[in-house]
Amino acid sequence: GSLYIRPNKTGVFSDYINRLISGSTIKAWLESESQGATLPNLNKKIVSNIKVPVPSDDTLERFSEIIIKIERIRDVITSCSNEPLFQSVSQRAFRGKL
């Protein structure tokens, strides 16, 4: 079965909820609350009991800014890791030759 979660707010709040629910703490809680011995299952009641801290709009905006910065850094790291120089230096570092 499937269960859709639709927050009342959209935009940054939706991204926040997605990241919150995808986090290890919520996943562990959902696993502990799931029902069924052979195939653990979630239902609407269990999911509706997730405690969601609702930050202020200013905090959500700051959250969004931080996520954008992290994604930019991740893009730079990814592009650098494809460069031959980076690969060469990495190999030397792992061999202890730096």
Sine and cosine of phi, psi and omega as CSV:
sin_phi,cos_phi,sin_psi,cos_psi,sin_omega,cos_omega
0.00,0.00,0.27,-0.96,0.02,-1.00
-0.82,-0.57,0.44,-0.90,0.02,-1.00
-0.67,-0.74,0.82,-0.57,0.02,-1.00
-0.99,-0.11,0.67,-0.74,0.07,-1.00
-0.90,-0.44,0.88,-0.48,-0.01,-1.00
-0.83,-0.56,0.94,-0.34,0.04,-1.00
-0.95,0.33,0.42,-0.91,0.03,-1.00
-0.93,0.38,-0.55,0.83,0.05,-1.00
-1.00,-0.09,0.41,-0.91,0.02,-1.00
-0.90,-0.44,-0.13,-0.99,0.07,-1.00
0.95,0.31,-0.80,-0.60,-0.06,-1.00
-0.86,0.52,-0.62,0.78,-0.03,-1.00
-0.89,0.46,-0.64,0.77,0.03,-1.00
-0.89,0.46,-0.68,0.74,0.03,-1.00
-0.90,0.44,-0.66,0.75,0.03,-1.00
-0.86,0.50,-0.75,0.66,0.00,-1.00
-0.87,0.49,-0.70,0.72,0.00,-1.00
-0.86,0.52,-0.73,0.68,-0.01,-1.00
-0.93,0.36,-0.59,0.81,0.03,-1.00
-0.89,0.45,-0.75,0.66,-0.04,-1.00
-0.93,0.36,-0.49,0.87,0.01,-1.00
-0.98,0.18,-0.15,0.99,-0.03,-1.00
-0.95,0.30,0.35,-0.94,-0.08,-1.00
-0.91,0.42,-0.55,0.84,-0.03,-1.00
-0.91,0.41,-0.75,0.66,0.00,-1.00
-0.92,0.39,-0.65,0.76,0.03,-1.00
-0.86,0.51,-0.71,0.70,0.00,-1.00
-0.89,0.46,-0.66,0.75,0.01,-1.00
-0.90,0.44,-0.71,0.70,0.00,-1.00
-0.88,0.47,-0.64,0.77,0.04,-1.00
-0.89,0.45,-0.63,0.78,0.00,-1.00
-0.94,0.33,-0.46,0.89,-0.03,-1.00
-1.00,-0.03,-0.24,0.97,-0.07,-1.00
-0.90,0.44,0.49,-0.87,-0.06,-1.00
-0.92,-0.38,0.55,-0.84,0.03,-1.00
0.91,-0.41,0.77,-0.64,-0.04,-1.00
-0.99,0.15,-0.71,0.70,-0.05,-1.00
-0.98,0.18,-0.74,0.68,-0.02,-1.00
-0.75,-0.66,0.98,-0.17,-0.01,-1.00
-0.83,0.56,0.66,-0.75,-0.09,-1.00
-0.73,-0.68,0.54,-0.84,0.11,-0.99
-0.94,-0.35,0.44,-0.90,0.08,-1.00
-0.73,-0.69,0.07,-1.00,-0.07,-1.00
-0.87,0.50,-0.63,0.78,-0.03,-1.00
-0.90,0.45,-0.71,0.70,-0.01,-1.00
-0.89,0.46,-0.75,0.66,-0.04,-1.00
-0.91,0.42,-0.59,0.81,0.00,-1.00
-0.94,0.34,-0.24,0.97,0.04,-1.00
-1.00,0.04,0.02,1.00,0.06,-1.00
-0.90,0.44,0.80,-0.60,0.04,-1.00
-1.00,0.09,0.91,-0.40,-0.05,-1.00
-0.95,-0.31,0.93,-0.37,0.10,-0.99
-0.94,0.35,0.78,-0.62,-0.04,-1.00
-0.97,-0.24,0.97,-0.26,-0.01,-1.00
-0.97,0.25,0.26,-0.97,0.05,-1.00
-0.93,0.36,0.27,-0.96,0.04,-1.00
-0.87,0.50,-0.61,0.79,0.03,-1.00
-0.89,0.45,-0.67,0.74,0.01,-1.00
-0.91,0.41,-0.65,0.76,0.04,-1.00
-0.89,0.45,-0.63,0.78,0.03,-1.00
-0.90,0.43,-0.68,0.73,0.03,-1.00
-0.90,0.44,-0.65,0.76,0.08,-1.00
-0.84,0.55,-0.73,0.69,0.00,-1.00
-0.88,0.48,-0.68,0.73,0.01,-1.00
-0.88,0.47,-0.66,0.75,0.00,-1.00
-0.92,0.40,-0.68,0.74,0.02,-1.00
-0.88,0.48,-0.68,0.74,0.02,-1.00
-0.88,0.48,-0.69,0.73,0.03,-1.00
-0.89,0.46,-0.69,0.72,0.01,-1.00
-0.88,0.48,-0.68,0.73,0.00,-1.00
-0.91,0.42,-0.60,0.80,0.06,-1.00
-0.90,0.43,-0.70,0.71,0.03,-1.00
-0.88,0.47,-0.69,0.73,0.02,-1.00
-0.87,0.49,-0.64,0.77,0.04,-1.00
-0.90,0.44,-0.68,0.74,0.02,-1.00
-0.89,0.45,-0.71,0.71,0.00,-1.00
-0.88,0.48,-0.69,0.73,0.01,-1.00
-0.89,0.46,-0.69,0.72,-0.01,-1.00
-0.93,0.37,-0.57,0.82,0.03,-1.00
-0.94,0.35,-0.58,0.82,-0.05,-1.00
-0.94,0.35,-0.27,0.96,0.04,-1.00
-1.00,0.04,-0.15,0.99,-0.03,-1.00
-0.99,0.15,0.67,-0.74,0.01,-1.00
-0.85,0.53,-0.63,0.78,-0.01,-1.00
-0.87,0.48,-0.71,0.71,0.02,-1.00
-0.87,0.49,-0.69,0.72,0.00,-1.00
-0.90,0.44,-0.66,0.75,0.01,-1.00
-0.89,0.45,-0.73,0.68,0.01,-1.00
-0.90,0.44,-0.66,0.75,0.02,-1.00
-0.87,0.49,-0.71,0.70,0.00,-1.00
-0.88,0.47,-0.68,0.74,0.03,-1.00
-0.90,0.44,-0.64,0.77,-0.01,-1.00
-0.90,0.45,-0.69,0.73,0.00,-1.00
-0.93,0.37,-0.45,0.89,0.05,-1.00
-1.00,0.08,-0.08,1.00,0.01,-1.00
0.97,0.24,0.45,0.89,-0.04,-1.00
-0.98,-0.21,0.27,0.96,0.06,-1.00
-0.96,-0.29,0.00,0.00,0.00,0.00
